[in-house]
Amino acid sequence: METINWADFEKVELRIGTIIEVEDFPEARIPAFKLKVDFGDEIGIKKSSAQITDLYSKADLLGRQVLAVVNFPPKQIGPMRSECLVTGFHRQDGAVVLARPESDVPNGARLA
């Protein structure tokens, strides 16, 4: 495993946002949803493609807070432009479990 220094870690903007819209993403090669995530007034709303269909339905995701990287450059994924990376953990079966706070925090809060 490569080690990083504190300055490297400080460059990563890991922020909390609330999923405000979930759509199917039939054009994705691997099953995914299109998400709109509200990161509060400072950052605003960002779009993301998330391969989380194994464990979550659209109804499960709406209103859920998630941890995301908000300072990657946008990435073209098929017909959509993803603006943030929603984070999670792979289980042994490959399904992704979302990283999220234990209790609600303000949208835009940065990981401490």
N, CA and C of each residue as an Amber inpcrd file, in Angstrom:
protein
   336
   0.8450000  -1.1710000   0.0000000   0.0000000   0.0000000   0.0000000
   0.8930000   1.2380000   0.0000000   0.5810000   2.1570000  -0.8850000
   1.3330000   3.4140000  -0.9420000   0.8660000   4.3370000   0.1760000
   1.7950000   4.9730000   0.8540000   1.4270000   5.9350000   1.8860000
   1.3600000   7.3320000   1.2890000   0.5320000   8.1810000   1.9070000
   0.4260000   9.5760000   1.4970000   0.7100000  10.4370000   2.7190000
   0.9710000  11.7100000   2.4680000   1.1680000  12.6040000   3.6090000
  -0.1170000  13.3860000   3.8690000  -0.1170000  14.1240000   4.9680000
  -1.3170000  14.8550000   5.3700000  -1.7650000  15.8480000   4.2990000
  -0.8210000  16.4980000   3.6560000  -1.1650000  17.4800000   2.6170000
  -1.9090000  16.8000000   1.4600000  -1.5410000  15.5650000   1.1160000
  -2.2580000  14.8300000   0.0660000  -3.7100000  14.5960000   0.4750000
  -3.9090000  14.1620000   1.7140000  -5.2610000  13.8830000   2.2080000
  -6.1120000  15.1550000   2.2300000  -5.5120000  16.2660000   2.6120000
  -6.2610000  17.5220000   2.6870000  -6.7840000  17.9880000   1.3310000
  -6.1930000  17.5080000   0.2460000  -6.6390000  17.8900000  -1.0870000
  -7.9680000  17.2410000  -1.4630000  -8.3020000  16.1160000  -0.8270000
  -9.5170000  15.3890000  -1.1650000 -10.6980000  16.0010000  -0.4220000
 -11.6770000  16.4760000  -1.1670000 -12.8810000  17.0860000  -0.5900000
 -13.9480000  16.0010000  -0.4470000 -13.9770000  15.3540000   0.7210000
 -15.0030000  14.3660000   1.0450000 -16.1120000  15.0850000   1.7950000
 -17.2770000  15.1620000   1.1780000 -18.3830000  15.9450000   1.7250000
 -19.6590000  15.1060000   1.8120000 -20.5380000  15.5340000   2.7130000
 -21.8450000  14.8990000   2.8710000 -22.8490000  15.6130000   1.9800000
 -23.6660000  14.8130000   1.3100000 -24.7570000  15.3540000   0.5200000
 -25.9880000  14.4760000   0.6610000 -27.1250000  15.0240000   0.3130000
 -28.3820000  14.2870000   0.3590000 -28.8430000  14.0020000  -1.0660000
 -29.1660000  12.7520000  -1.3330000 -29.6630000  12.3660000  -2.6580000
 -31.0710000  12.9410000  -2.8200000 -31.2270000  13.7720000  -3.8590000
 -32.5260000  14.4280000  -4.0730000 -33.2440000  13.9070000  -5.3240000
 -32.5290000  13.1460000  -6.1590000 -33.1510000  12.5860000  -7.3570000
 -32.4130000  11.3120000  -7.7400000 -33.1810000  10.2850000  -8.1240000
 -32.6190000   9.0000000  -8.5480000 -33.3250000   8.5740000  -9.8160000
 -32.5440000   8.2490000 -10.8520000 -33.1110000   7.7700000 -12.1120000
 -32.3930000   6.4970000 -12.5220000 -33.0890000   5.6540000 -13.2840000
 -32.4260000   4.5070000 -13.8920000 -31.3880000   5.0170000 -14.8860000
 -30.3790000   4.2040000 -15.1520000 -29.3240000   4.5560000 -16.1130000
 -29.1510000   3.3730000 -17.0660000 -30.1260000   3.1750000 -17.9630000
 -30.0990000   1.9980000 -18.8360000 -28.9120000   1.9570000 -19.7940000
 -28.3020000   3.0980000 -20.0770000 -27.1580000   3.1360000 -21.0020000
 -25.8630000   2.6640000 -20.3490000 -25.8260000   2.5340000 -19.0480000
 -24.5970000   2.1280000 -18.3370000 -24.2520000   0.6780000 -18.6750000
 -22.9500000   0.3990000 -18.8350000 -22.5040000  -0.9750000 -19.1170000
 -22.7360000  -1.8800000 -17.9170000 -22.4890000  -1.3580000 -16.7210000
 -22.7510000  -2.0730000 -15.4730000 -23.9600000  -1.3930000 -14.8490000
 -24.9450000  -2.1640000 -14.3560000 -26.1520000  -1.5260000 -13.8010000
 -25.8230000  -0.4070000 -12.8090000 -26.4760000   0.7340000 -13.0020000
 -26.1960000   1.9210000 -12.1850000 -27.4340000   2.8090000 -12.1270000
 -27.3830000   3.7490000 -11.2010000 -28.3840000   4.8070000 -11.1140000
 -27.7220000   6.1360000 -11.4400000 -28.5160000   7.0770000 -11.9570000
 -28.1070000   8.4710000 -12.0630000 -28.6190000   9.1640000 -10.8080000
 -27.7370000   9.8480000 -10.1110000 -28.1000000  10.5280000  -8.8780000
 -27.8910000  12.0240000  -9.0110000 -28.7270000  12.7860000  -8.3180000
 -28.4640000  14.2040000  -8.0660000 -28.3310000  14.3170000  -6.5580000
 -27.2120000  14.9340000  -6.1260000 -26.8880000  15.0100000  -4.7100000
 -26.7270000  16.4770000  -4.3220000 -27.4310000  16.8790000  -3.2620000
 -27.3880000  18.2540000  -2.7690000 -26.3090000  18.3660000  -1.6980000
 -25.2650000  19.1690000  -1.9830000 -24.1620000  19.3940000  -1.0530000
 -24.2600000  20.7520000  -0.3500000 -25.4130000  21.3670000  -0.3390000
 -25.5950000  22.6330000   0.3560000 -25.2450000  23.8310000  -0.5030000
 -25.3660000  25.0230000   0.1000000 -25.2040000  26.2770000  -0.6380000
 -23.8220000  26.4720000  -1.2340000 -22.7740000  26.0970000  -0.5260000
 -21.4050000  26.3500000  -0.9940000 -21.0690000  25.5520000  -2.2600000
 -21.4950000  24.2980000  -2.3180000 -21.1240000  23.4060000  -3.4260000
 -22.2720000  23.2290000  -4.4130000 -23.4940000  23.1760000  -3.9070000
 -24.6600000  23.0250000  -4.7650000 -25.0070000  21.5720000  -5.0540000
 -25.7090000  21.3750000  -6.1570000 -26.1700000  20.0480000  -6.5660000
 -25.2250000  19.4940000  -7.6140000 -24.8160000  18.2470000  -7.4280000
 -23.9230000  17.5770000  -8.3810000 -24.5420000  16.2590000  -8.8090000
 -24.2120000  15.8500000 -10.0450000 -24.7020000  14.5840000 -10.5990000
 -23.6360000  13.5050000 -10.4320000 -24.1100000  12.2650000 -10.3070000
 -23.1900000  11.1380000 -10.1940000 -23.8410000   9.8950000 -10.7820000
 -23.0120000   9.0130000 -11.3050000 -23.4410000   7.6770000 -11.6900000
 -22.9440000   6.7400000 -10.6000000 -23.8310000   5.8880000 -10.0830000
 -23.4450000   5.0170000  -8.9740000 -23.8930000   3.5830000  -9.2440000
 -22.9310000   2.6700000  -9.1820000 -23.1980000   1.2440000  -9.3980000
 -23.6110000   0.6070000  -8.0670000 -24.8210000   0.9380000  -7.6350000
 -25.2940000   0.5100000  -6.3160000 -26.6570000  -0.1680000  -6.4090000
 -26.9720000  -0.7180000  -7.5790000 -28.2960000  -1.2960000  -7.7970000
 -28.4770000  -2.6490000  -7.1140000 -27.4020000  -3.3100000  -6.7000000
 -27.5330000  -4.6210000  -6.0540000 -28.2410000  -4.5290000  -4.7040000
 -27.9570000  -3.4860000  -3.9460000 -28.4670000  -3.3950000  -2.5750000
 -29.5100000  -2.3080000  -2.3600000 -29.6450000  -1.3790000  -3.3110000
 -30.5140000  -0.2240000  -3.0960000 -31.5140000  -0.0630000  -4.2290000
 -32.7250000   0.3330000  -3.8600000 -33.7320000   0.7070000  -4.8540000
 -33.7530000   2.2330000  -4.9360000 -34.4420000   2.7520000  -5.9380000
 -34.5590000   4.2040000  -6.0510000 -35.2210000   4.7900000  -4.8020000
 -36.2310000   4.1120000  -4.2930000 -36.9280000   4.6030000  -3.0930000
 -36.0130000   4.5920000  -1.8750000 -35.1260000   3.5760000  -1.7670000
 -34.1770000   3.5020000  -0.6450000 -33.2270000   4.6940000  -0.6410000
 -32.8640000   5.1630000  -1.8220000 -31.8200000   6.1780000  -1.9480000
 -32.3190000   7.6030000  -1.7690000 -33.5360000   7.8670000  -2.1580000
 -34.0750000   9.2240000  -2.1050000 -34.0840000   9.7340000  -0.6660000
 -33.4220000  10.8550000  -0.4310000 -33.3550000  11.4620000   0.8920000
 -32.2220000  10.9470000   1.7640000 -31.4430000   9.9910000   1.2750000
 -30.3450000   9.4130000   2.0560000 -29.0970000  10.2850000   1.9410000
 -28.4040000  10.4710000   3.0480000 -27.1370000  11.1910000   3.0150000
 -26.0180000  10.2240000   2.6440000 -25.0780000  10.7170000   1.8340000
 -23.9440000   9.9180000   1.3770000 -22.6670000  10.7390000   1.4700000
 -21.5460000  10.0390000   1.5210000 -20.2240000  10.6650000   1.5220000
 -19.6840000  10.6010000   0.0990000 -19.2340000  11.7430000  -0.4250000
 -18.7700000  11.7880000  -1.8150000 -17.5450000  12.6770000  -1.9570000
 -16.7310000  12.3500000  -2.9580000 -15.6100000  13.2050000  -3.3490000
 -16.1800000  14.2220000  -4.3270000 -16.0320000  15.5100000  -4.0050000
 -16.6470000  16.5530000  -4.8310000 -15.6370000  17.3580000  -5.6500000
 -14.3400000  17.0350000  -5.5300000 -13.3630000  17.8420000  -6.2790000
 -12.5790000  17.0550000  -7.3280000 -13.1220000  15.9230000  -7.7890000
 -12.5790000  15.2820000  -8.9870000 -13.0580000  16.0780000 -10.2020000
 -12.3220000  16.0510000 -11.3080000 -12.8570000  16.6790000 -12.5210000
 -14.0580000  15.8680000 -13.0170000 -14.9950000  16.5040000 -13.7050000
 -16.1330000  15.7570000 -14.2480000 -15.6560000  14.6290000 -15.1590000
 -16.4310000  13.5300000 -15.1750000 -16.0760000  12.3600000 -15.9730000
 -17.2760000  11.9760000 -16.8260000 -17.0430000  11.8080000 -18.1110000
 -18.1200000  11.4040000 -19.0280000 -18.3630000   9.9090000 -18.8610000
 -19.5880000   9.5430000 -18.5240000 -19.9760000   8.1400000 -18.3850000
 -21.1720000   7.9360000 -19.2970000 -20.9050000   7.3880000 -20.4670000
 -21.9680000   7.2580000 -21.4620000 -22.5190000   8.6270000 -21.7840000
 -23.8430000   8.7880000 -21.7690000 -24.4360000  10.0770000 -22.1260000
 -24.4660000  11.1000000 -20.9820000 -23.9730000  10.7340000 -19.7910000
 -24.0230000  11.7000000 -18.6780000 -22.6290000  12.1120000 -18.2360000
 -22.5630000  13.2700000 -17.6110000 -21.3060000  13.8010000 -17.0780000
 -21.3920000  13.7270000 -15.5600000 -20.5970000  12.8190000 -14.9730000
 -20.5820000  12.6290000 -13.5290000 -19.7040000  13.7000000 -12.8970000
 -20.2180000  14.3630000 -11.8480000 -19.5330000  15.4970000 -11.2360000
 -19.0000000  15.2200000  -9.8340000 -19.3190000  14.0500000  -9.2910000
 -18.8150000  13.6770000  -7.9690000 -18.7580000  12.1580000  -7.8890000
 -18.0160000  11.6500000  -6.9080000 -17.8920000  10.2100000  -6.7100000
 -18.5130000   9.8450000  -5.3650000 -19.6540000   9.1720000  -5.4190000
 -20.3070000   8.6760000  -4.2040000 -19.4920000   7.4760000  -3.7280000
 -19.1550000   7.4460000  -2.4440000 -18.2570000   6.4120000  -1.9370000
 -19.0090000   5.2600000  -1.2750000 -18.3420000   4.1150000  -1.2560000
 -18.9000000   2.9300000  -0.6260000 -17.8350000   1.8640000  -0.4950000
 -18.2490000   0.7230000   0.0100000 -17.3440000  -0.3990000   0.2660000
 -17.8460000  -1.6310000  -0.4700000 -16.9410000  -2.3560000  -1.1490000
 -17.3200000  -3.5950000  -1.8190000 -17.4140000  -4.7290000  -0.8160000
 -18.5130000  -5.4650000  -0.8840000 -18.6250000  -6.6930000  -0.1120000
 -17.9340000  -7.8110000  -0.8960000 -17.8150000  -8.9780000  -0.2950000
 -17.1770000 -10.1090000  -0.9730000 -17.9120000 -10.5050000  -2.2490000
 -19.2290000 -10.2990000  -2.2880000 -19.9950000 -10.6500000  -3.4810000
 -19.9670000  -9.5560000  -4.5480000 -19.2400000  -8.4640000  -4.2880000
 -19.1120000  -7.3750000  -5.2540000 -20.1120000  -6.2450000  -5.0840000
 -21.1540000  -6.4540000  -4.2940000 -22.1350000  -5.3910000  -4.0680000
 -21.4890000  -4.2490000  -3.2810000 -21.9560000  -3.0250000  -3.5370000
 -21.4060000  -1.8410000  -2.8850000 -22.3420000  -1.3730000  -1.7720000
 -21.7600000  -1.2050000  -0.5720000 -22.4770000  -0.6450000   0.5750000
 -22.0510000   0.8130000   0.7010000 -22.9960000   1.7290000   0.6730000
 -22.6850000   3.1530000   0.7120000 -22.0120000   3.5710000   2.0180000
 -21.0740000   4.5170000   1.9050000 -20.4780000   5.1690000   3.0780000
 -21.3810000   6.3400000   3.4280000 -21.8150000   6.3920000   4.6910000
 -22.7260000   7.4530000   5.0940000 -22.5640000   7.7210000   6.5820000
 -23.0000000   8.8910000   7.0340000 -22.8430000   9.2160000   8.4500000
 -23.8040000   8.4090000   9.3170000 -23.4240000   8.2330000  10.5680000
 -24.2640000   7.5060000  11.5210000 -25.5440000   8.2720000  11.8490000
 -25.4570000   9.5900000  11.8380000 -26.6370000  10.4330000  12.0280000
 -26.5310000  11.6070000  11.0620000 -27.6520000  12.3180000  10.8840000
 -27.6870000  13.4180000   9.9080000 -26.7100000  14.5220000  10.2790000
 -26.0630000  15.0650000   9.2760000 -25.1830000  16.2300000   9.4110000
 -25.5470000  17.2120000   8.3030000 -25.1480000  18.4700000   8.4210000
 -25.5150000  19.4450000   7.3780000 -24.9040000  19.0690000   6.0220000
 -25.6840000  19.2570000   4.9570000 -25.1630000  19.0300000   3.6100000
 -23.9390000  19.9190000   3.4070000 -22.9080000  19.3400000   2.8150000
 -21.6720000  20.0680000   2.5620000 -20.6320000  19.8730000   3.6440000
 -21.0150000  19.2660000   4.7890000 -20.0250000  19.0460000   5.8590000
 -18.8730000  18.2100000   5.3240000 -17.6640000  18.6070000   5.7040000
 -16.4600000  17.9240000   5.2240000 -16.0420000  16.8490000   6.2310000
 -15.5470000  15.7330000   5.7020000 -15.0390000  14.6750000   6.5610000
 -13.8900000  15.2180000   7.3890000 -13.9640000  15.0060000   8.6880000
 -12.9390000  15.5410000   9.6030000 -11.8730000  14.4890000   9.8630000
